[in-house]
Amino acid sequence: MSLFRTKSVEQSIRDTEAPEHRLRRDLSALDLVIFGVGVIIGTGIFVLTGQVAKEKAGPAVAISFVLAAVVCGLAALCYAEFASTVPVAGSAYTFSYATLGEFPAWIIGWDLILELALGAAVVSVGWAGYAASLLDDMGITLPASISHPPGEGGTINIPAILLVLAVTALLVRGIKITSRVNAVVVAIKVSIVLLVIIAGLFFVEGGNYKPFIPEAVSNPSVEGLHAPLMQVLFGITPVSFGWLGIFAAVSLVFFAYIGFDIVATAAEESRHPQRDIPIGLIGSLAITATLYAAVSLVVVGMENYKKLSTDAPLADAFKSVGHPAFATIISVGAVVGLTTVVLILLLGQSRVFFAMSRDGLMPPWLSAVHPRYGTPYRSTVIMGAIVAALAGFIPLSKLAELVNIGTLFAFMVVSIGVVILRRTRPDLPRAFRTPMVPLIPILSVLACLFVMLNLPVDTWLRFLAWMVLGIVIYFGYGRRHSRLGVVQARAASR
């Protein structure tokens, strides 16, 4: 059936060699690890730690971060096999095309567009908030009308727009200069995180860890469409704290790891993708999971979880112990750190768009590569403009959870795809093999599904609406213009 026609791995790799679509291979394994660390360390450390500790998990927030990392780690093992076997831009979209077929691949590509574009917009708005706060500390106050979108007290978020446009221009200039800028910023960001851990240890009080897992209390504040799907399906009353609170927190802190799969989208620009991509995926996840757990343990040890700030927990924790200078340094780190998150999310977004266009599922002119810089500049510019508009004019606070559900859905498909490709193409050379197949992919699917069930009903409804729109576009354009479909039609007519 044409909806499930697959694009062979060999054909996917041959397409990367076409002169008009060839991307420059400038990235090393270290570059990929830094990309992963750059996109992961951001909102999770600077914002989510306080929110989740105060409202869901208490001092045991570190356990929630570790569990979320385990969910991502299971998916990372599956991504590593795929990306080293099919070193082509597009990540889960490309992998799905080789295993599940064109229509499922389109759905995943459409899902990734939602995940990465919305994620970049959400983070850029967070960056604008930190930037405005820093300027305010310096005596420069931005009017709300130009620093907040409609519906949130303003008219337009100019700082967020300027950030997205600047990052887009950098991405057009080339992947190597992008990686160099990212490396510098990541070094600054990690240094500040280590400063928080080391300096914070001197202010930790053992009493703040007691009880480490607070007693569970009912939380009836989320009802109706805002209730987790698990509650609606199984009649479970949501709780804060206790082990159920820790599990519920996983669906929130999962956002902290959003984007580690971006490493896979850069496979086509890696010098030795069969070796480097697995190192980038697993290495960046291991580093950041360790840092997240350490920071969260230090912060809840410095200040009682009930008193933690939900806006700037790290900075406010140091203010509470009489060291506001550290708070200023941390705020600077947040501004710098969130910049790389936006940068790498847009990098991944443009590569997915580029891959779909090269396959004919999007207009082919979008896959043109810049003759000087070797980047997919048209798809980069267009997606940058869309993200800038989202960040500048749309209130995004209620849509952030769509990023989580989109990512988890992609993780599930990739995990299933590994099992399928093992059965359909056992002959393919695999530089990295996911261990214990099919156990690890099955555990990955179940873990992702569990986290998805903890997301609100209205998030599921918005996600389904986006998928329906994607189906309409596929049947209206993608199916008729698919390069694979055209080739197969010509072969059948001969």
Secondary structure, DSSP 4 states (H G I P E B T S, - for coil): -GGG----HHHHHHHTT-GGGPPP--B-HHHHHHHHHHHHSSHIIIIIHHHHIIIIIGGGHHHHHHHHHHHHHHHHHHHHHHHHHS--TTTHHHHHHHHT-HHHHHHHHHHHHHHHHHHHHHHHHHHHHHHHHHHHHTT-PPPHHHHS-TTTT-S-BHHHHHHHHHHHHHHHH-HHHHHHHHHHHHHHHHHHHHHHHHHHHTT--GGGGSSSSPPPEE-TTS-GGGSBHHHHHH-PPPEESHHHHHHHHHHHHGGGGTTTTHHHHTGGGBSSHHHHHHHHHHHHHHHHHHHHHHHHHHHHHHS-GGG--SSSHHHHHHHHTT-HHHHHHHHHHHHHHHHHHHHHHHHHHHHHHHHHHHTTSS-GGGG---TTT-S-HHHHHHHHHHHHHHHHHS--TTTHHHHHHHHHHHHHHHHHHHHHHHHH-TTS--SS--TTTTHHHHHHHHHHHHHHHTSBHHHHHHHHHHHHHHHHHIIIIIHHH-HHHHHHHHHHH-
